[in-house]
Amino acid sequence: MNIAAWAKAQNLTIAYETKLGTAVVAKSERILSGASARALRGTVQLVLTSPPYPLNRKKAYGNATGARYKGWLEEYAVALCKLLTADGSIVIEMGNAWEPKLPVMSTLAMESLLAFKEAAGLFLCQEFIWHNSAKLPTPAQWVTINRVRVKDSFTRLWWLSSSPNPKADNRRVLIPYSKSMRTLLKKQKYNAGQRPSQHVISKNGFLTDHGGAISSNVLNFDGEIPESVIVGANTESADSYHTYCRSKQLDPHPARMPLGLAAFFVRLCTEPGDLVLDPFAGSNTTGAAAEQSNRRWISIEAEAKYARAGIGRFPSLIDENENGAERQP
């Protein structure tokens, strides 16, 4: 499917576009219904998104609050599934929520995830934990004032699919071997046999160099970040996005997904040429990750100021010879 032709045929407001993708300014409810959705049906390989969290107070970027969030998110499940290929995936980030004025967690995020899953008959492929060490010590009342809780520094990402066997290949997200594994591969010798856990390690099971270690479902980083691994904080201040926002006096989106995090799932669940969709694009990290990995992409963002600021994630669209003016697509 030609994405540019699709956007033009649906008379959509386009913030910017590249050869691989299009950033649309619209409420995702509009795009996921009617003719625009029918034209996308069965073409999306990966939906990767971070919808507004199920908080108990309103944020600047907009979010349903309290129990309303559950019904709001459930409405998206069936619509998104209709867009997927037969072996397509949905990866959704779900933040934590706390009960109002109480030092106890809310189960709203889990309830919403289950409602989302059941509404469209999805399979839960795997749970991921993204540890963000740069997160502020929240909830502040209980962590920094009353000191009765520790800071909440992770969110979950849930990988779902309408098929129990979605397209995926963990060889696309290998990480460097540890020092001990490199030594083992060099010596070609280790202690095989049964372990206390009752696992039996074969004589040759760990002697083949596969180009890297298999990633785990705990997404973190320690020191340098290898090209293939995801992660870390979302506080980068010197990347092209922040540089662009400062040059144009634009407010960066307040809830940004790290580029490496999006790149991990794009590589894991898709191949070059596949179509990736983010219906809550924010600063368009998903589109940027897809672009860098030679995947086609569509991003949808309701707030025009955030959608247009996302051009900063695509340096090729900025004409440096004309003081940072955007090139016309």
Residue frames relative to the residue before (quaternion, step in Angstrom):
aa qw qx qy qz dx dy dz
M 1.0000 0.0000 0.0000 0.0000 0.00 0.00 0.00
N 0.3638 -0.7124 0.5607 0.2138 3.56 -1.00 0.86
I 0.3623 -0.7779 0.4718 0.2027 3.57 -0.37 1.25
A 0.6479 0.5227 -0.3244 0.4491 3.59 0.92 -0.88
A 0.6573 0.4981 -0.3086 0.4740 3.59 0.98 -0.85
W 0.6178 0.5440 -0.3381 0.4563 3.59 1.05 -0.75
A 0.6804 0.4898 -0.2917 0.4605 3.59 0.85 -0.95
K 0.6604 0.5021 -0.3069 0.4664 3.57 0.99 -0.82
A 0.6555 0.5242 -0.3117 0.4454 3.58 0.96 -0.85
Q 0.7142 0.4288 -0.2485 0.4943 3.57 1.11 -0.68
N 0.3928 -0.7471 0.4535 0.2861 3.58 1.33 0.09
L 0.2676 0.7936 -0.4977 0.2256 3.57 0.95 0.92
T 0.4692 -0.6356 0.5303 0.3076 3.54 -1.23 0.51
I 0.1502 -0.8158 0.5570 0.0400 3.56 -0.55 1.19
A 0.3518 -0.7349 0.5430 0.2033 3.57 -0.78 1.03
Y 0.7276 -0.2407 0.1868 0.6147 3.56 1.04 -0.88
E 0.1079 -0.7921 0.5959 0.0758 3.56 -1.25 0.26
T 0.2255 -0.7311 0.6267 0.1481 3.53 -1.30 0.46
K 0.7032 -0.4191 0.3273 0.4720 3.57 -1.24 -0.18
L 0.7408 0.4149 -0.2165 0.4819 3.58 1.18 -0.55
G 0.8546 0.0780 0.0040 0.5134 3.58 1.04 -0.56
T 0.2789 -0.7423 0.5928 0.1408 3.49 -1.43 0.20
A 0.2284 -0.7502 0.6089 0.1190 3.55 -0.99 0.95
V 0.1416 -0.8220 0.5514 0.0164 3.54 -0.53 1.26
V 0.2663 -0.7268 0.6105 0.1679 3.55 -1.09 0.78
A 0.4237 0.6707 -0.5043 0.3411 3.57 -0.36 1.24
K 0.5207 -0.5562 0.5202 0.3859 3.51 -1.32 0.20
S 0.5001 -0.6886 0.4272 0.3054 3.57 -0.77 0.97
E 0.5374 0.6177 -0.4103 0.4016 3.60 1.16 -0.48
R 0.6524 0.5163 -0.3178 0.4548 3.58 1.02 -0.78
I 0.6937 0.4847 -0.2844 0.4505 3.58 0.87 -0.95
L 0.7131 0.4682 -0.2507 0.4575 3.57 1.06 -0.75
S 0.7054 0.3569 -0.2661 0.5516 3.57 1.24 0.29
G 0.7829 0.3642 -0.2402 0.4435 3.55 -1.25 0.30
A 0.8324 -0.2521 0.1710 0.4629 3.53 -1.30 -0.46
S 0.6253 0.5532 -0.3525 0.4228 3.60 0.99 -0.76
A 0.6696 0.4810 -0.2934 0.4840 3.60 1.01 -0.79
R 0.6373 0.5358 -0.3377 0.4390 3.60 0.95 -0.82
A 0.6574 0.5155 -0.3118 0.4525 3.57 1.04 -0.74
L 0.6990 0.4508 -0.2608 0.4901 3.59 1.19 -0.52
R 0.4454 0.7410 -0.4359 0.2501 3.58 1.23 -0.38
G 0.8540 0.1441 -0.1356 0.4812 3.54 -0.91 1.04
T 0.6231 0.5786 -0.3277 0.4118 3.60 1.23 0.20
V 0.6505 0.5442 -0.3151 0.4259 3.61 1.17 -0.48
Q 0.2910 -0.7768 0.5361 0.1562 3.58 -0.72 1.05
L 0.8059 0.0415 0.0101 0.5905 3.57 1.09 -0.72
V 0.1349 -0.7063 0.6886 0.0936 3.50 -1.08 0.91
L 0.0289 0.7878 -0.6108 0.0735 3.56 -0.59 1.19
T 0.2242 0.8070 -0.5066 0.2047 3.55 -0.45 1.16
S 0.2029 -0.7316 0.6367 0.1347 3.49 -1.35 0.40
P 0.1578 -0.8129 0.5532 0.0905 3.59 0.06 1.23
P 0.6736 -0.4510 0.3567 0.4644 3.60 -1.20 0.26
Y 0.5020 -0.6865 0.4422 0.2850 3.57 -0.94 0.91
P 0.5279 -0.6345 0.4590 0.3288 3.61 -1.19 0.48
L 0.0975 0.8319 -0.5357 0.1069 3.55 0.61 1.17
N 0.4568 -0.6754 0.5048 0.2834 3.52 -1.27 0.28
R 0.7234 0.2768 -0.2519 0.5802 3.55 1.23 0.48
K 0.5715 -0.6190 0.4233 0.3333 3.56 -1.18 0.56
K 0.2136 -0.7440 0.6205 0.1257 3.53 -1.19 0.73
A 0.6739 -0.5164 0.3447 0.4004 3.57 -1.27 0.40
Y 0.7086 0.4607 -0.2699 0.4614 3.60 1.03 -0.74
G 0.5749 -0.6266 0.3651 0.3788 3.60 1.25 0.11
N 0.2481 0.7485 -0.5899 0.1737 3.56 -0.89 0.91
A 0.4577 -0.6267 0.5475 0.3132 3.52 -1.18 0.63
T 0.2556 -0.7912 0.5410 0.1264 3.55 -1.01 0.72
G 0.8349 0.2196 -0.1572 0.4796 3.51 -1.27 0.50
A 0.8374 -0.2099 0.1545 0.4805 3.53 -1.18 -0.65
R 0.5342 0.6323 -0.4077 0.3854 3.60 1.17 -0.42
Y 0.5715 0.6220 -0.3733 0.3836 3.55 1.13 -0.63
K 0.6256 0.5706 -0.3321 0.4156 3.56 0.96 -0.89
G 0.7054 0.4464 -0.2638 0.4833 3.58 0.83 -0.96
W 0.6195 0.5581 -0.3339 0.4396 3.55 1.07 -0.79
L 0.7067 0.4530 -0.2684 0.4726 3.58 0.86 -0.93
E 0.6073 0.5817 -0.3446 0.4172 3.57 1.05 -0.77
E 0.6158 0.5767 -0.3402 0.4152 3.57 1.08 -0.73
Y 0.6578 0.5309 -0.3080 0.4366 3.57 1.13 -0.58
A 0.5507 0.6754 -0.3923 0.2945 3.58 1.06 -0.71
V 0.7174 0.4447 -0.2642 0.4666 3.59 0.66 -1.09
A 0.6501 0.5325 -0.3188 0.4384 3.57 0.96 -0.89
L 0.6795 0.4865 -0.2958 0.4627 3.58 0.92 -0.85
C 0.6421 0.5433 -0.3264 0.4313 3.57 0.97 -0.82
K 0.6207 0.5544 -0.3419 0.4365 3.58 1.06 -0.67
L 0.6608 0.5169 -0.3058 0.4501 3.57 1.16 -0.53
L 0.5971 0.6271 -0.3482 0.3592 3.58 1.18 -0.57
T 0.5003 -0.5709 0.5514 0.3460 3.50 -1.34 0.43
A 0.7076 -0.4609 0.3094 0.4371 3.60 -1.23 0.19
D 0.7787 0.2488 -0.1463 0.5570 3.60 1.12 -0.60
G 0.3336 0.7763 -0.4689 0.2574 3.56 1.18 0.63
S 0.3147 -0.7573 0.5539 0.1435 3.55 -1.31 0.41
I 0.1813 -0.7125 0.6599 0.1551 3.49 -1.39 0.38
V 0.0335 -0.7633 0.6450 0.0113 3.57 -0.86 0.99
I 0.0021 -0.8229 0.5636 -0.0727 3.53 -0.57 1.21
E 0.3053 -0.7453 0.5668 0.1736 3.56 -0.88 0.98
M 0.0689 -0.7947 0.6030 0.0094 3.56 -0.87 0.98
G 0.2632 -0.7760 0.5554 0.1417 3.55 -0.63 1.11
N 0.5607 -0.6009 0.4531 0.3453 3.54 -1.28 0.26
A 0.1636 -0.7672 0.6117 0.1018 3.56 -1.25 0.45
W 0.2383 -0.7645 0.5871 0.1188 3.55 -1.22 0.62
E 0.5484 -0.6028 0.4595 0.3531 3.55 -1.13 0.60
P 0.5609 -0.6266 0.4140 0.3484 3.61 -0.96 0.81
K 0.8787 0.0345 -0.0645 0.4718 3.55 -0.98 1.04
L 0.6662 0.4476 -0.3137 0.5073 3.56 1.23 0.42
P 0.4365 -0.7075 0.4869 0.2681 3.63 -1.02 0.69
V 0.5397 0.5912 -0.4150 0.4324 3.57 0.92 0.92
M 0.4947 -0.6749 0.4657 0.2878 3.55 -1.07 0.76
S 0.4083 -0.6735 0.5619 0.2529 3.51 -1.25 0.59
T 0.3764 -0.7099 0.5456 0.2379 3.57 -1.14 0.59
L 0.3384 0.7904 -0.4648 0.2114 3.56 1.30 0.10
A 0.6403 0.5272 -0.3403 0.4430 3.61 0.94 -0.80
M 0.6749 0.4850 -0.2949 0.4716 3.59 0.92 -0.88
E 0.6404 0.5186 -0.3206 0.4671 3.57 0.98 -0.84
S 0.6588 0.5139 -0.3055 0.4567 3.57 0.99 -0.86
L 0.6342 0.5288 -0.3225 0.4627 3.56 1.02 -0.82
L 0.6676 0.4963 -0.2987 0.4678 3.58 0.94 -0.90
A 0.6400 0.5153 -0.3219 0.4703 3.57 1.02 -0.78
F 0.6260 0.5363 -0.3178 0.4685 3.56 1.04 -0.85
K 0.6707 0.5121 -0.2819 0.4566 3.57 0.93 -0.97
E 0.7243 0.4567 -0.2528 0.4505 3.57 0.80 -1.03
A 0.5979 0.6036 -0.3649 0.3810 3.58 1.03 -0.75
A 0.7951 0.2526 -0.1243 0.5371 3.57 1.04 -0.76
G 0.4808 -0.6913 0.4283 0.3280 3.60 1.23 0.21
L 0.2622 0.8056 -0.4902 0.2051 3.57 1.03 0.81
F 0.3690 -0.6650 0.5950 0.2599 3.54 -1.31 0.42
L 0.3317 -0.7147 0.5761 0.2177 3.57 -1.07 0.75
C 0.2544 -0.8119 0.5107 0.1237 3.58 -0.27 1.26
Q 0.7706 -0.2417 0.1830 0.5606 3.59 0.88 -0.87
E 0.3457 -0.6983 0.5912 0.2081 3.51 -1.30 0.56
F 0.1144 -0.7783 0.6146 0.0582 3.56 -1.06 0.82
I 0.2211 -0.7451 0.6146 0.1354 3.53 -1.18 0.66
W 0.1294 -0.7701 0.6206 0.0707 3.57 -0.81 1.02
H 0.1609 -0.7885 0.5898 0.0673 3.55 -0.53 1.21
N 0.0889 -0.7946 0.6006 -0.0019 3.55 -0.68 1.15
S 0.2495 -0.8235 0.4942 0.1240 3.58 -0.04 1.31
A 0.6601 0.5212 -0.3064 0.4458 3.59 1.20 -0.42
K 0.4084 0.7229 -0.4755 0.2906 3.59 1.22 0.03
L 0.5220 -0.6261 0.4793 0.3252 3.56 -1.09 0.70
P 0.5540 -0.6247 0.4292 0.3445 3.61 -1.12 0.55
T 0.2001 0.7801 -0.5565 0.2044 3.53 0.12 1.34
P 0.5363 -0.1341 -0.8317 -0.0506 1.54 -2.35 0.98
A 0.5345 -0.7048 0.3710 0.2827 3.56 -0.62 1.24
Q 0.6288 0.5613 -0.3523 0.4069 3.59 0.90 -0.86
W 0.7726 0.3643 -0.1831 0.4867 3.56 0.88 -0.92
V 0.7024 0.4650 -0.2696 0.4666 3.61 1.16 -0.52
T 0.8212 0.2624 -0.1183 0.4926 3.60 0.73 -1.03
I 0.7086 0.4215 -0.2651 0.4999 3.60 1.16 -0.45
N 0.7904 0.2820 -0.1535 0.5217 3.58 0.53 -1.15
R 0.2504 -0.8217 0.4748 0.1915 3.58 1.28 -0.47
V 0.4578 0.6958 -0.4419 0.3332 3.57 1.01 0.77
R 0.7387 0.2676 -0.1991 0.5857 3.60 1.31 0.02
V 0.4166 -0.6534 0.5504 0.3107 3.57 -1.30 0.26
K 0.6406 -0.5617 0.3423 0.3962 3.59 -1.15 0.45
D 0.4293 -0.6817 0.5446 0.2334 3.52 -1.18 0.76
S 0.0504 0.8689 -0.4840 0.0905 3.60 -0.11 1.26
F 0.7193 0.3735 -0.2869 0.5107 3.60 1.07 0.52
T 0.1434 -0.7323 0.6507 0.1407 3.49 -1.38 0.28
R 0.4212 -0.6898 0.5306 0.2553 3.54 -1.28 0.38
L 0.1334 -0.7290 0.6623 0.1098 3.50 -1.27 0.61
W 0.1844 -0.8014 0.5662 0.0558 3.53 -0.80 1.09
W 0.2052 -0.7686 0.5997 0.0866 3.54 -0.81 1.10
L 0.0313 0.8080 -0.5815 0.0899 3.55 -0.56 1.24
S 0.0117 -0.7896 0.6133 0.0140 3.54 -1.27 0.37
S 0.4935 -0.6312 0.5008 0.3274 3.55 -1.22 0.43
S 0.6960 0.3673 -0.2526 0.5630 3.57 1.34 -0.06
P 0.4657 -0.6644 0.4912 0.3168 3.62 -1.02 0.64
N 0.7509 0.3069 -0.1796 0.5565 3.59 1.29 -0.25
P 0.0267 0.8244 -0.5639 0.0398 3.61 0.47 1.14
K 0.6261 -0.5179 0.4093 0.4151 3.56 -1.23 0.36
A 0.2752 0.7335 -0.5853 0.2089 3.58 -0.87 0.98
D 0.0317 0.7774 -0.6279 0.0190 3.55 -1.22 0.53
N 0.2911 -0.7987 0.4989 0.1687 3.58 -0.36 1.21
R 0.5122 0.6303 -0.4280 0.3964 3.60 1.24 -0.07
R 0.6201 0.5412 -0.3469 0.4498 3.58 1.24 -0.31
V 0.7563 0.3050 -0.1878 0.5475 3.61 1.25 -0.19
L 0.1937 0.7918 -0.5483 0.1871 3.56 0.97 0.84
I 0.2345 -0.7459 0.6054 0.1490 3.56 -1.22 0.57
P 0.6519 -0.5296 0.3491 0.4155 3.62 -1.13 0.45
Y 0.5412 -0.6099 0.4724 0.3347 3.53 -1.13 0.67
S 0.5244 -0.6009 0.4993 0.3386 3.55 -1.23 0.53
K 0.6769 -0.4809 0.3592 0.4261 3.56 -1.28 0.28
S 0.6682 0.5054 -0.3087 0.4504 3.59 0.93 -0.88
M 0.6500 0.5025 -0.3239 0.4691 3.60 1.04 -0.72
R 0.6260 0.5253 -0.3419 0.4639 3.59 1.03 -0.71
T 0.6361 0.5186 -0.3205 0.4730 3.55 1.08 -0.78
L 0.6391 0.5338 -0.3191 0.4525 3.57 0.98 -0.87
L 0.6673 0.4998 -0.3023 0.4620 3.58 0.92 -0.90
K 0.6472 0.5185 -0.3156 0.4613 3.54 1.09 -0.70
K 0.7226 0.4329 -0.2400 0.4826 3.60 0.94 -0.90
Q 0.2042 -0.8086 0.5185 0.1888 3.57 1.20 -0.62
K 0.6714 0.4364 -0.3068 0.5144 3.56 0.98 0.86
Y 0.1872 0.7569 -0.6129 0.1279 3.56 -1.02 0.86
N 0.6015 -0.5718 0.4232 0.3635 3.54 -1.32 0.24
A 0.1599 -0.7916 0.5859 0.0673 3.57 -0.43 1.21
G 0.5030 0.6746 -0.4610 0.2816 3.55 -1.30 -0.12
Q 0.7155 -0.4591 0.3276 0.4122 3.54 -1.35 -0.15
R 0.2823 -0.7514 0.5775 0.1489 3.54 -1.02 0.88
P 0.6844 -0.4772 0.3446 0.4303 3.63 -1.23 0.29
S 0.6342 0.5363 -0.3204 0.4555 3.57 1.20 -0.57
Q 0.4968 -0.6619 0.3903 0.4033 3.58 1.41 -0.12
H 0.4701 0.6339 -0.4705 0.3949 3.58 1.24 0.14
V 0.2506 -0.7565 0.5872 0.1419 3.56 -1.06 0.79
I 0.2011 -0.7913 0.5716 0.0813 3.56 -0.62 1.19
S 0.3773 -0.7492 0.5006 0.2136 3.56 -0.61 1.12
K 0.6600 -0.5418 0.3592 0.3766 3.55 -1.26 0.40
N 0.8010 0.2741 -0.1276 0.5167 3.59 1.06 -0.70
G 0.3844 0.7905 -0.4297 0.2068 3.57 1.29 0.00
F 0.7903 0.2855 -0.1456 0.5222 3.59 1.09 -0.63
L 0.5187 0.6751 -0.3925 0.3480 3.58 1.19 0.38
T 0.6200 0.5374 -0.3462 0.4550 3.59 1.26 -0.06
D 0.3388 -0.7270 0.5639 0.1969 3.56 -0.90 0.94
H 0.1330 -0.8210 0.5542 0.0338 3.57 -0.44 1.26
G 0.6359 -0.5597 0.3281 0.4180 3.57 1.24 0.21
G 0.7880 -0.1723 0.1091 0.5809 3.57 1.26 -0.02
A 0.5590 -0.6041 0.4592 0.3343 3.53 -1.34 0.22
I 0.5390 -0.6073 0.4734 0.3414 3.56 -1.19 0.54
S 0.4682 -0.6823 0.4877 0.2781 3.58 -0.87 0.96
S 0.3610 -0.6990 0.5649 0.2491 3.55 -1.22 0.46
N 0.5580 -0.6106 0.4382 0.3518 3.57 -1.27 0.11
V 0.5624 0.4899 -0.4254 0.5126 3.58 1.25 0.45
L 0.1824 -0.8262 0.5307 0.0499 3.52 -0.37 1.29
N 0.2290 0.7607 -0.5576 0.2407 3.52 -0.43 1.25
F 0.1369 -0.7693 0.6025 0.1626 3.56 -1.24 -0.04
D 0.1162 -0.7700 0.6262 0.0380 3.50 -1.24 0.63
G 0.8070 0.0577 -0.0804 0.5822 3.55 -0.26 1.25
E 0.8207 -0.1720 0.1422 0.5260 3.57 -0.97 -0.84
I 0.3373 -0.7409 0.5493 0.1887 3.55 -1.07 0.77
P 0.3631 -0.7278 0.5345 0.2298 3.61 -0.53 1.10
E 0.6553 -0.5398 0.3511 0.3950 3.58 -1.14 0.59
S 0.7497 0.4378 -0.2314 0.4390 3.58 0.92 -0.86
V 0.6662 0.5124 -0.3205 0.4368 3.59 1.16 -0.37
I 0.4535 -0.6975 0.4921 0.2562 3.49 -1.13 0.65
V 0.6390 0.7034 -0.2972 0.0929 3.24 -1.36 -0.24
G 0.6098 0.6197 -0.4267 0.2493 3.20 -1.58 -0.34
A 0.7715 -0.3612 0.2696 0.4491 3.48 -1.29 -0.46
N 0.3459 -0.7108 0.5648 0.2369 3.54 -1.31 0.26
T 0.4615 0.7112 -0.4071 0.3398 3.56 1.08 0.77
E 0.2829 0.7826 -0.5190 0.1953 3.61 1.20 0.26
S 0.1320 -0.8224 0.5513 0.0473 3.59 -0.85 0.96
A 0.7204 0.4321 -0.2468 0.4831 3.59 1.23 -0.18
D 0.4557 0.6779 -0.4710 0.3331 3.61 1.19 0.26
S 0.7218 -0.4599 0.2914 0.4273 3.56 -1.29 0.21
Y 0.6105 0.5686 -0.3508 0.4254 3.59 1.08 -0.70
H 0.7105 0.4425 -0.2657 0.4783 3.58 0.80 -0.99
T 0.6093 0.5444 -0.3496 0.4585 3.57 1.06 -0.71
Y 0.6591 0.5035 -0.3020 0.4699 3.56 0.97 -0.90
C 0.6536 0.5209 -0.3192 0.4468 3.60 0.88 -0.91
R 0.6626 0.4942 -0.3101 0.4696 3.58 0.96 -0.83
S 0.6669 0.5134 -0.3141 0.4392 3.59 0.93 -0.86
K 0.7439 0.3696 -0.2022 0.5188 3.57 1.13 -0.65
Q 0.3922 -0.7369 0.4548 0.3104 3.57 1.35 0.06
L 0.3702 0.7116 -0.4916 0.3391 3.53 0.92 1.05
D 0.4435 -0.6632 0.5294 0.2884 3.55 -1.14 0.63
P 0.4011 -0.6992 0.5267 0.2698 3.62 -0.76 0.96
H 0.5827 -0.5562 0.4418 0.3950 3.56 -1.15 0.51
P 0.4497 -0.7432 0.4270 0.2511 3.62 -0.77 0.98
A 0.7621 0.2813 -0.1767 0.5557 3.63 1.19 -0.28
R 0.0768 0.8437 -0.5189 0.1140 3.55 0.20 1.32
M 0.3419 -0.7038 0.5871 0.2076 3.54 -1.08 0.82
P 0.4915 -0.6522 0.4743 0.3288 3.64 -0.90 0.79
L 0.5748 -0.6117 0.4198 0.3453 3.55 -1.03 0.79
G 0.6502 0.5365 -0.3226 0.4305 3.59 0.95 -0.82
L 0.6179 0.5525 -0.3362 0.4471 3.55 1.09 -0.72
A 0.6711 0.4749 -0.2907 0.4895 3.56 0.92 -0.92
A 0.6430 0.5447 -0.3266 0.4279 3.59 0.96 -0.85
F 0.5990 0.5800 -0.3588 0.4196 3.59 1.04 -0.74
F 0.7360 0.4163 -0.2421 0.4759 3.59 0.75 -1.02
V 0.5839 0.5581 -0.3731 0.4564 3.59 1.10 -0.60
R 0.6987 0.4575 -0.2711 0.4786 3.58 0.92 -0.90
L 0.6597 0.5310 -0.3153 0.4283 3.57 0.95 -0.87
C 0.8245 0.3140 -0.1086 0.4581 3.58 0.79 -1.05
T 0.7705 0.2931 -0.1815 0.5362 3.62 1.19 -0.06
E 0.2960 -0.7032 0.6116 0.2095 3.51 -1.41 0.13
P 0.6824 -0.4640 0.3414 0.4500 3.62 -1.19 0.33
G 0.7684 0.3279 -0.2715 0.4779 3.52 -0.94 0.98
D 0.5542 0.6023 -0.3963 0.4159 3.60 1.21 -0.35
L 0.4385 -0.6975 0.5124 0.2422 3.56 -1.27 0.48
V 0.1195 -0.7799 0.6140 0.0205 3.56 -0.91 1.07
L 0.1152 -0.8049 0.5816 0.0247 3.58 -0.95 0.94
D 0.0351 -0.7581 0.6501 0.0377 3.56 -1.10 0.78
P 0.2173 -0.8200 0.5173 0.1130 3.62 -0.35 1.20
F 0.7273 0.2649 -0.2066 0.5986 3.62 1.29 -0.09
A 0.0383 -0.9096 0.4126 0.0296 3.52 0.83 1.12
G 0.2042 -0.7910 0.5534 0.1624 3.62 1.01 -0.62
S 0.8182 -0.1581 0.1479 0.5327 3.59 -0.62 -1.13
N 0.4722 -0.7212 0.3878 0.3264 3.58 1.36 0.17
T 0.1161 0.7907 -0.5807 0.1555 3.56 0.80 1.02
T 0.6327 0.5504 -0.3360 0.4288 3.59 0.96 -0.85
G 0.6695 0.4997 -0.2996 0.4609 3.58 0.89 -0.92
A 0.6490 0.5184 -0.3145 0.4595 3.56 0.99 -0.83
A 0.6504 0.5074 -0.3113 0.4719 3.59 0.99 -0.84
A 0.6489 0.5098 -0.3125 0.4705 3.58 0.99 -0.82
E 0.6373 0.5389 -0.3190 0.4491 3.57 0.97 -0.89
Q 0.6871 0.4920 -0.2831 0.4536 3.57 0.88 -0.94
S 0.7295 0.3980 -0.2273 0.5077 3.58 1.18 -0.57
N 0.4988 -0.6923 0.3993 0.3355 3.59 1.30 0.35
R 0.4440 0.6234 -0.5017 0.4032 3.54 0.95 0.98
R 0.4693 -0.6353 0.5254 0.3163 3.57 -1.17 0.57
W 0.0527 -0.8316 0.5528 -0.0072 3.58 -1.06 0.60
I 0.1108 -0.7273 0.6710 0.0918 3.49 -1.38 0.48
S 0.0583 -0.7766 0.6262 0.0371 3.57 -0.91 0.93
I 0.1331 -0.7766 0.6137 0.0499 3.54 -1.09 0.83
E 0.0788 0.7900 -0.6009 0.0932 3.57 -0.74 1.08
A 0.4298 -0.7437 0.4590 0.2269 3.57 -0.74 1.11
E 0.7146 0.4238 -0.2473 0.4985 3.60 1.03 -0.79
A 0.4232 -0.7395 0.4651 0.2401 3.56 -0.50 1.20
K 0.6512 0.5331 -0.3381 0.4212 3.62 0.92 -0.80
Y 0.6753 0.4653 -0.2978 0.4886 3.59 1.04 -0.70
A 0.6305 0.5440 -0.3340 0.4416 3.57 1.00 -0.83
R 0.7207 0.4480 -0.2611 0.4601 3.60 0.83 -0.96
A 0.6049 0.5507 -0.3611 0.4478 3.58 1.11 -0.54
G 0.5666 0.6327 -0.3696 0.3769 3.57 1.18 -0.54
I 0.4828 0.6596 -0.4442 0.3669 3.60 1.21 -0.25
G 0.5744 0.6172 -0.3627 0.3969 3.55 1.20 -0.53
R 0.6118 0.5385 -0.3522 0.4601 3.59 1.23 -0.26
F 0.7137 0.3913 -0.2276 0.5345 3.59 1.30 -0.11
P 0.2086 -0.8324 0.4998 0.1175 3.60 0.29 1.24
S 0.6003 0.5827 -0.3684 0.4054 3.60 1.07 -0.61
L 0.6630 0.5027 -0.3099 0.4601 3.60 1.19 -0.40
I 0.6396 0.5162 -0.3256 0.4673 3.59 1.25 -0.16
D 0.2642 -0.7688 0.5649 0.1413 3.56 -0.71 1.07
E 0.2646 -0.8065 0.5108 0.1363 3.57 -0.18 1.27
N 0.6233 0.5585 -0.3434 0.4262 3.56 1.17 -0.45
E 0.7426 0.3281 -0.2099 0.5449 3.57 1.28 -0.21
N 0.6543 -0.5822 0.3009 0.3773 3.52 0.88 1.08
G 0.7386 -0.4559 0.2410 0.4343 3.55 0.93 0.90
A 0.3999 0.7072 -0.4984 0.3026 3.61 1.17 0.26
E 0.4956 -0.6691 0.4621 0.3053 3.58 -0.98 0.84
R 0.4322 -0.6444 0.5617 0.2871 3.51 -1.15 0.66
Q 0.4427 -0.6675 0.5237 0.2902 3.53 -1.06 0.68
P 0.4996 -0.6562 0.4613 0.3271 3.63 -0.83 0.89
